[in-house]
Amino acid sequence: RSIASMLFLRGKDADVADATPMADPRLYPTWSPSPLTVAWSPTRFNGYEMCATTLTNCQTSCPPIGRMLARAYQMRDAGAYLHQYAEHGVGVDGFEEAFGRVEDVLAAYRTL
């Protein structure tokens, strides 16, 4: 459980994004006065069409991040979309660096 979370949404359709999974009452204690705050802006972040950032003080995000990372490794190992990334200057080294960063974040959350 988390005392509170904040979800930042930026970019296309940020104002209509479904944040209900993050508002699940099972994620927060009943006494929490404001368990989830959602902020949004139509402005792109760092050139990305859409961006979501979660600020929380628990390990709730570990399982979905772990599943996402495992799926990303599977897709990379299968060669999915690699040619399209290469066309835009993202090579295998870029994937390895990104995977390493996500692994570091996941390890930090797991130590909370």
N, C-alpha and C positions, 0 to 999 in steps of 0.2 A: 504494500500500500504506500501511497504517497500523500503527504499533507496537502500538496497542491501542485498543479502543473500549469505551464503556459505554452500555448501553441501559437507560433508565428507563421502566417501564411502570406506568401508574396507571389505576385504575377497574375497570369491569366486565370480568371474564374476563382480567385482567392476568396471573393465575397460569397460564393455559393458552395464552397468545398464542404463536404460532410465531416464534421468533427465529432459526431456522436460516439464513435468508438472510444475516443479519449475521455468522454464525459460519463462513461460507465460508472455508476455509483459504487460498484464493487472495488474500484481502484482507490477509493478515498475513504477515510474514516467518516462516520456519520456526523461528527462534530465539526468537520471542516466547513467554515462559513462560505468559502468561495473556492471550490476544489479545482475548477478549470477556468482559465481565462484564455480567450482566443482573440488575437489581434491580426488584422489583415491589411494588406495594401495592394493595389493593382500594379504597383511599380515592380519591375523585374529586379531580381537580385543577381548581381554579377553576371548579367547577360542570360541567365537561365529563364526559360519560359515560365516555369513554376518552381517554387521552393517552399519547403516546410521545415520548420525547426521546432523541436520540443525541448523545453526546459523543465526538468523534473528532478526530484530528489529520491529516486528509488530505482529498483532493478526491473521495473515493469517492461521497459523497452528492450531488455536483453534477448528474450526469445525471438521477437520478430526481427531484430537486427541480425541475430545469428542465422535465422532462416533465409533472410535476404542475402547475407554474405555467402551462405552455402549455395544458394541458387545462382548467384553471380559467378562463383567459381565453376559451377557446372556449365553455365553458358559459355564462359571463357574457354574451358577445356574442350567443349564441343565446337568451338570456333564460331559461335553465333554472333553475327553482326561485326566481327572483327574487321572485315574489309571496309565496312562503312566507317568505323572509327578511324581506321588507318587513312582513309581519304581526308579526314579532318585533322590529321596530325597526332592522333592518339594511338600509340603503339603498346606493345606488351609491357614495356617499362612503366607506362602511365597506369595501366591496370594494376600492376604489382604495387606501385606506390599507393594507389587508392585503397587497395585491399589491406595493405599494411596499416594505413591510417584508421580504417574502420575496425580492424582487429585491435588496435591500441585503444580506441574509444570503448569498444565492447569489454576489453579487459579492465579498464578503469571503472566502468559501471558495475562489473561483477564484483569488484572489491568494496563497493559501498556497504 
